[in-house]
Amino acid sequence: MVRPLILLSNDDGYRAQGINAMRRALSEFSEVIVCAPEIEQSATSHALSVHRALRLFEPGPGIFSIDGTPADCVYVALHGKTRILPRWPDAVVSGVNHGVNLGDDVFYSGTVAAAREAALKGIPSLAVSTPFDADMDRAADLARRVVQALLLRPVTTPLLLNLNVPKGYTALRSARLGRRIYHDEVDFRRDPRGREYLWLGGPSAESEALPGSDTEAFDAGVASLTSLSLDLWARETDDFLGRLLADVV
């Protein structure tokens, strides 16, 4: 039998510990092709490089890197004919990311965006994240089991899954998105030549323990699997929009 073909990407770069742990785990049952950023691209979300040329590198057999974003990597792998992939992949995995992607993080995450780019093309996709100090191999092993189970079931609709694995997790459950509260700030500084530069974002984040959420599960030491919608239509405000349009003159 032909082994499943899995495209593997991330936003930490192809050299990262997490993606290499994931490659080892997935290779136990599938053919794995890596196409990941040349350097770290965290928090780039779903950006595509449409205004500059990209460069493709092949640092090893079955390993490709691109000097672009995570979404660039998946886009090029899927649409580059047979330059990277020998055929259409059975699944796409992004991660293991160095750092969690809980709640609102999914809007900013390059890890989630790499998986979403594939899901938009109808490929079952999984984003995987764990804390910086967690056991990457253990998180990758859990992700491997999720992918194997996923490939046993026919998928008729676009599927984007987000897996967060706490350090020393005790169980796995499905969850809704929670809420992460960041201490947002802009830090203005001066370089040695007196020119201004700045850093975005505060040093830490807090989670709201919403019942049934990924943030609640993470705080309880439980791994969570969340299905993310590709349809951003806000049905709950559709009636409001109708009333708003009636007032537009």
N, C-alpha and C positions, 0 to 999 in steps of 0.2 A: 504494500500500500504506500501511496505517496504521503510523506509526512506533511503536516500543516505548515504553511508558510506564514511567519509572523514578522511584521515590520516593527522594529523597536526604536524608539526615539526618547528624548528627554529635553530638559532646558538647562541642565547642569553641564552639558558638554559630553562628548563621547568618551573622555578619559575618566569620568566620574565613577566613584565606587559603586553607586547605586545602579547605574545602567549595566555595569559589568556583572554585578550580582544577578540582575534580572536576565541578562543574556545566558549566564550559566544555567539558571533555573529553567528557562524556556527551552534551552537546547536539549534537555532531557527527553523531550517528546516532539520537537518541531525543528524545522529549519528556520534560523533566525538571521535576518539582515538588519544591521544597525545603520540608521541614517540620523545623525544627531548634530547639534551645533558644534562648531570648532571650539568656541569658548562659551562660558556661562551666559545664559540669556534669561535669567529669572525675571519674572514680572513683566515679560514682554507681551503677555496676553496673546491675541490672535493676529499680531502684526505680520504682514507679508511685505517683502522687499520688492516693491514694484518700481522704484525710482533709482535703483543702482544695480550694477552687475553683481552676480554671486559667483563664488568659486567653489568647486567640488574637489575634495581630496579623498584618497583611499589609503588610510594609514595601515590597513591590514585586510586579510581575506574576509569578505562579508561585512566589512566595517567602512562606512562612508561618513565624511563630515562636511559640513557646509558652513561658510562664514556668514550665516544668516540666523533667522529666528527658528524656533521649534516648528511653527507652522510652515515656514519655508522648506524645512527638511522633509516633512511629510508630503507636502505638495510636489516637490521635485521627485521624491521616490515614487509616488503614485503616477506621475504624468511624464516621467523621463523615459518612457518606453521601457526597454530592457536594460538600460544603462545601470540601474541599481537593483531592481526587482526582476526576477525571471518570469514572474506571472503576478496576477492580482493577489494580494495577501488575504489570508483567511481571517486575520485579526490584526489589530494594531495595539501595541502597548507603549505607554509613555511612563518612564520612571525606571527604577525607584527614585523618586525625587528626594533630595536632601532637605527636608523640612515639610511640614504638613500643609495640606490644601483643604481647609475646612471652611464651611459657610461661604462668606463673601469672597474668600480667596479665589474661588473658581473663576471670578470675572477677570482677575489679574494674572492668573497662573499661566506660564508658558507650558508647563507640564500638561495641564488640562487642555490647553489650546491645541497641542500636537495631536492629542487623542480626538478632539472635536473636529479637527480638519479631516481626519479619516472618517469619522462618523457622518459628516456632511456628505461624504461620497458613498454612504451606505455600508461601510465596513464596521463590524462590531469592534468597539474600542474601549480600552481600559486605561485610566490614569492611576498611578500608584504613588503614594507619598508616605513618608515616615519621618520622625524627628531626626535631627542631625546625629544624635548620639545613640540611635537605635541599632539593632542588629539588621543590617541590610540584607543579609542572606536569608534570615527568617522572614522578613517582609516579602522578599522576592519569592520565597517558597509558597507563601499564602497566595500571592498574586498568580503564581503558576497554577495552583489548584483552581482558582477562580476561572482562569482562561480555559483550562481543560474542561471544566464543567460547562462553560459558555459554548465551546465548540461542539458539544454533544447535542445542543439544542438549536433547531433552525430559528434564525432571526428574520422576521418579515418586515420589521420597521427599523429605522436608524436607531442604534443603541450606543449610548455614551455612559460609561460607568466610572465612578470616582471612588477609589479605595484608599482609606486612611488607616494606617497601622500604627497604634501606639507602641511605645517601647514596652516589651514584656507583655504584649496583649494576651488576654485570657479567653476571648471568644470573638465571633464574627456575627454581625447582624446588619440588616438593612436599616437605612436611616434617611431622614429628610435633611435638607440643608439647614444648618444652624446659623449662628450669627457671631462674627468675630468683630471685636471693637478695638480699633487701633488707636494709639496715641499719636495722632497725625501732627506733624510739624514740619517746618522747613528751617534747616540750620544754615544760616548765612555765615561764610568764613572768608578769610583772605589768604591767598597763597603767598609764598616768600617774596614775590615781586609786587605784592599789593593789589593784585587783581582779585575781584570777587568770584567766589564759586559757592555752590550750595549742595546740600544733601537733602533728599526727600525722605519723609517717613520717620516715625518715632522708633524707639528701641524695642518696644514690646507690644503684645496684644493680649486682650482678655476675651474669654468666651462666655456667651450666654447659654445657660444650661436649659435650652428649650426641650421639652419632652419629645422623645423620639428623634432627636437631631444628631447629626454627626459630631457636633461639639460636645453634647451630653455623653455620647458613647466614648469619645476620646478621653474625656475627663474621668470616666469610669474604667479606663484601661481596656476598652472593647474596640476591636477593629470594626469599621463601618463601610458598607457598600451602598453608594447612592447613585440612583439613576437620574441623569441630568437631561432636561428637555432641550431640544434644538429649536423649539418653537417659542419665540419670545413674546408672542401675543398675550397681552394681559387681559384675559377674559373677565376677571373680576372688576375691571374698570370700564368695560365696554358700554354699560348702561350710562355711566357718567359721561363718556365721550359723546354718546348720542344727545344727551341734554346740553352738553357744551356746544355741539354743532348747531343746535337749535337757537343758541344765543349769539352765534356769529353773524354779524351784519356787515 
